[in-house]
Amino acid sequence: MKAVKILGAIGGAVVLLFLFVANFSAVESRFRCPGEISSTDGSHPVTVYLKLEEYRWWVGLWSDSDAAIHVEIPNTYIDYFGNVKKVGDQYQIRDSAKNLKGNFSTLSKTLAIQLPVKLKTDFFDGTCNKVEK
């Protein structure tokens, strides 16, 4: 009977630890980034929305990434970048093949990123403002 209580307590502790790690492993910030998108067709103004999920230190135990970034141009384009490394005040954004696609500065709040919008390669450059959820 004592062994069942001990196993139940250990199981409960494991469940609580799992719930803590699952719910508190990332800090989310959202940004509105007005700027300009350039391609071979020229350039035009556009607003990009960015969601930055900064991982807590313990995520490094099972992941090489320091963050995840979601990029959206409303009604046009959406993408997820799961390979993001923090270097000083800057996040370096890489695709799944680990090719550098851009960066986001937490100091100046600037976003510079290559996006495959409309099946061509476009480059966005803009300054972001934090927005509330």
C-alpha positions in Angstrom: 0.0 0.0 0.0 2.9 2.3 0.8 4.5 1.6 -2.6 1.2 2.6 -4.4 1.2 6.0 -2.5 4.8 6.6 -3.5 4.2 5.7 -7.1 1.1 7.9 -7.1 3.1 10.9 -5.7 5.9 10.4 -8.3 3.3 10.1 -11.1 1.6 13.3 -9.9 4.9 15.2 -9.7 5.7 14.1 -13.3 2.3 15.3 -14.6 2.7 18.6 -12.8 6.3 19.0 -14.2 5.0 18.2 -17.7 2.2 20.7 -17.4 4.6 23.4 -16.2 7.1 22.8 -19.0 4.3 22.7 -21.7 2.6 25.9 -20.5 5.6 28.0 -19.6 8.3 27.1 -22.1 7.9 30.2 -24.3 7.2 33.9 -24.0 5.1 35.3 -26.9 5.4 38.8 -28.3 3.5 40.2 -31.3 4.6 43.0 -33.7 3.1 45.0 -36.5 5.9 45.8 -39.0 5.2 48.5 -41.7 7.9 48.5 -44.3 8.7 47.8 -47.9 8.8 44.6 -49.8 11.2 44.5 -52.8 11.5 42.1 -55.7 12.6 42.0 -59.3 9.2 43.7 -60.1 10.1 46.8 -57.9 9.1 47.6 -54.4 5.9 48.6 -52.6 4.8 49.3 -49.0 3.3 46.4 -47.0 2.6 45.6 -43.4 3.9 42.4 -42.0 2.8 40.9 -38.7 5.3 38.9 -36.6 4.8 36.6 -33.7 8.0 35.9 -31.7 8.0 32.9 -29.3 11.1 33.2 -27.2 12.0 29.9 -25.5 13.0 29.6 -21.9 16.5 28.2 -21.1 15.3 24.7 -20.4 14.0 24.3 -24.0 17.7 24.2 -24.9 17.9 20.7 -23.3 15.9 19.2 -26.3 16.1 21.9 -29.0 18.8 23.8 -30.9 16.5 26.7 -31.5 16.2 29.8 -29.2 12.8 30.9 -30.6 10.2 30.5 -33.3 8.9 33.2 -35.6 5.6 33.3 -37.4 5.3 35.9 -40.3 2.1 37.0 -41.9 1.1 39.3 -44.7 -2.7 39.4 -44.4 -4.5 37.6 -47.2 -1.2 37.0 -49.0 1.4 35.0 -47.1 2.0 33.2 -43.9 5.1 31.2 -42.8 6.7 29.6 -39.7 10.4 29.6 -38.9 11.3 27.1 -36.3 15.1 27.5 -36.6 15.9 30.8 -34.9 19.1 31.6 -33.0 19.7 34.5 -30.7 22.9 36.3 -31.2 23.2 39.3 -28.9 20.2 41.5 -29.5 19.3 39.9 -32.8 17.5 36.7 -33.8 18.9 35.1 -36.9 16.0 33.4 -38.9 16.8 30.3 -40.8 14.6 28.0 -42.9 14.3 24.2 -42.4 17.5 23.6 -44.4 19.3 26.1 -42.1 19.8 28.7 -44.8 19.8 32.2 -43.4 16.6 34.0 -44.4 16.8 37.1 -42.3 17.0 38.7 -38.9 14.9 40.5 -36.3 16.6 43.0 -33.9 15.1 43.2 -30.4 17.1 46.4 -29.9 15.9 48.4 -32.9 12.8 46.3 -33.6 13.8 46.0 -37.3 12.9 43.0 -39.4 14.8 42.1 -42.6 13.7 38.8 -44.1 13.5 37.0 -47.5 10.0 35.8 -48.1 8.8 33.6 -51.0 5.7 35.6 -51.7 3.7 34.7 -54.8 6.2 32.0 -55.9 9.1 34.5 -56.2 11.7 35.7 -53.8 10.8 39.0 -52.2 12.7 40.9 -49.5 11.0 42.7 -46.6 12.6 45.4 -44.6 10.7 47.4 -41.9 10.5 48.6 -38.4 8.2 46.8 -35.9 5.9 48.1 -33.1 4.9 45.7 -30.4 1.1 45.1 -30.2 -1.0 43.6 -27.5 -2.9 40.3 -28.0 
